[in-house]
C-alpha cells in the first residue's frame, strides 16, 4: 500500500496491489481511503482521500455530491478498464453521481450506508432558531454566540467541520439522489448493516425500488449485526462482493 497522487496532484489515494487497478473506493464523511485497507488487501485498487480529508486538500468552493463526482472523474483515466466503484456513506453519494454521469466508464457500483434518499420531509429549524439567525444578521446576536448555538444543535460531523467543509456538509445532507438513481444502468449492489442507525435499511430498500422501477439492475444484502461503518466492521463482506463482481 502506498500513497499515490492522481488528477495532476489534485487528489491522493492509497494504492493496493501491483497491477492495473480495477476497484475505486470512496470513503465516508470525516474518514479517509484507508478505511478500505482490509477489504482491498487482495485487490488492485485505489482508495481515494476525498477532497477535504486525509492527504487531499479541501475544495475552494462549496460543492455537492455531483461536484465531488466531477473532481473524482479524472481518476477514471487511471483505469485500463471500467472499475467497480465502492462508496460508503458520503462516498456512496459520489459513486451514484459518478456512475450516472459516466455510465460507460464504471463497471458496477457497490454502496454501503449511504443516505441516497430522504424518506420524509426535512426537519425545519424552530421558530426560535430562525429568530436568532435574524438577530445575528442584524448584529444583535454576536457571531461567537451564534456559532455556539449552531454547534449545540449540530451533529458530530457538523461540530467537527469548519469553513468550506461545513458549508459542503450542510449542502450534501440536504441533497437527494432519486434522479441519479433512475439514470443508473450499471449493476448496483447495496450492502447495508442491519444495525445502521445513521442510515437505516429502509433507505436502501427505497433506493432499490427506485433503481428497479427505472429499469436498472440492483440487489440489496443486509449484513446481520453490522452497523454503519461497513468498511471497517465488515471488510470481508466488501471483499467477497468485489471478488464476485470482478469475476463476472
N, C-alpha and C positions, 0 to 999 in steps of 0.2 A: 504494500500500500504506500502510495506517495502522493504528495500534493502536486497538482498539475494546473498550470494556467491555461485558460480557454478564452475563446472570443477575443483574441488580441489582448489578453491580460485583464479583461473586464470581469471575468469570473474565475473562481478557483474551485477545484474538485478533488476529492480523494479518488485515485485511480487504483483499480483492483485487477489482478491478473496480468499476464504478459502478452496477450493477443489483442486483436482489434476489439474494442468494446462493443457489447451487444445489449447492455442494460444501462438506462439512465435513471438515477434515483433522485427524487426531490423531497426534501425533509419538511418537517412541520415548523410552525412559528416558534421562534426562540430556540430552535435546535440547530443542528448542522449536519453535514453529509455523513459524518462518522456514526450517526445513529444506525446506519445500514451496514456497519462493519461485519457483524456476524452473519447477516443474511446474504451478503455479496462475496464472502470469502472465497467461494469456489467458482466465481464467475469473472469474465472480463467485463468490467463495468466502470461507470463514472458516477460518483455521488457528489452532486454539486453543493457547495455552500451558497445558498441563495443570497442575493444582494441584501446587505444589512446584517448578515450572520456569518460567523466563522471568519474565514480569511477574505471574504468578498465585501468590498465597501458598499455602503448604503446607496440607494438611488439618489439622484439630485432633485427628483420631483416626486410628487405623490402619485403612486400607481396602484391599480387594482390587479387582480389576477391576470387579466388579459395583458396588461402592461408588463408584468413579470414574465409571462409566456413569451412576449416579444424579446425580452432580454435573454431568455434561455434559448430561444430558437437557433441562434448561431451555433450552439453546441451540437446541434444535429448534423452539422457539416463534418464533425469528427467521426461519425459512424459510416462505415462502408455499406451497411445495410440498415434499414429502419430498425431502431431499437425497441425493446419492451420498456415502457416508461412506468416507473413505480413512483407513486406520490402519496405521501402521508399527510393528512390534515391540510395545512396551508399548501403543501406541495401537491396534494390531490386536486385542489382548485386549479393550480397552474397546469397540472398534467391534462386535465379536461380541456382547458383553453388551448393548450399546445396541440393536442390531438385534433380538436375541432378546426383549428386554423391550418394545420399541416397534416391532413389525413394520410397522404401518400408517404410521409416521412416518419411515421410512427407505426410499429407493427401491432402492438396491443398495449392496453393500459391496465395497470393494477393499482387500485386505490384503497386506502385504509383510513378510517376515522376522519373523513373529510366532510365539512359542512357544506355540501353542494346545493342544498335547497333549504329554504325556511318552511317549516311545516305550519307555521301560524304567523299572525301579524307581528311585526317587530314591536318591542316594548318602547313606548314613548316616554320621554323624560317627564317627570312630575311637574305640575304647575309651579311648585316651589323652586325647583331646579331651573326651570325656564326663566323665572323671575330673577334668580341670582345671575344668570347669564346676561340678562338685560342690564342689571345693575353693574355688572362688570364692564360691559361695553360703555356704560355711561360713566365709568370710573368711580362709581360709588362703592364697589367691592374691589379690593386690590387683586392684582394678578396672582400674588402668592396665596391669598386666601382661596381664590378660585381654583388654583392648582391643588390645594389641599382637599377641596371638595370633590374635584374630579377623581383624585387618587382614592379617596374613601369610597367612591361609588364604583370605580372601575375594576375590571378583572385583574388577576395577577399579571397577565400579559400586558395589559394597559399600563399598570403601575410600573412595569419594568421598562417600558418603551418611552422614548422621548424624541422630540424634534420630528423630522420627516417620517421616522418609523412609527411613531404614534399616529400620525395622520394616515399613514398607509393602513395600519391596523383598523382604525375606525372605518376606513373606506371598504376594506375587504369583508369585515364582519357584517356589513350591510348589503353585500352582494349575494345574488342567487344565480345559478348557472343552468337553469332549465333550457334556454336557447342553445347553449353549447352541448348539453346532454342530448338534445334532439338531433344535433348535427353529427354525432359520433357514428362513424361507420367502421371503426376499429373494434376488435373484440375487447370488452371491458370486464374485468374481474373485480368485484367488490369484496374486500377481505376485512371483516369487521369483528372487533372484540365484543363478545356477549355483554361484558360489563362496562362498555364505553358509556360513561355518564356525561361526557362532554359533547359527544355527537352520537346519540343513541341509535340503535339498529333501525328504528322506523325511518330515519333519514336515508339510510342505504336502501331500504325496501321501496321508498318512494322514488329514489333515483333509478332503481332497477325498472320500475314501471314506466317511468318517463322514457328511458332508453328503448325499451322493448316496444312501447306503443308507437314510437317514431320509426320503427323498423330496424333498430340496432340490435346487436348481439351482446348480451350481458348475463353474468351469473353472480350470485351472492353466496359467500360462505361465511358463516358466523362461527367464531372461534370460542369454544367454551372456556370460561374462566379468565379470559383476556380482557384487559381494559383498553384505554385509549391508545397507549403507546405501543402499537403492534410491532414496529420495527425493533424495539428493544425487549418487549415482553414475549414476542412470538416470532423471532427471526427465522426459525425452522419453517414456519408456515409460508413466509415470503419466499424462502429459498426453494421450497417444494413447488410453489406456483410458478416461479421463474423457470425452474428446470422443465416443467411441463410445457410452458409457453415456448421456450427455446427449442424444444424437440418438435413442436407442431409445425 
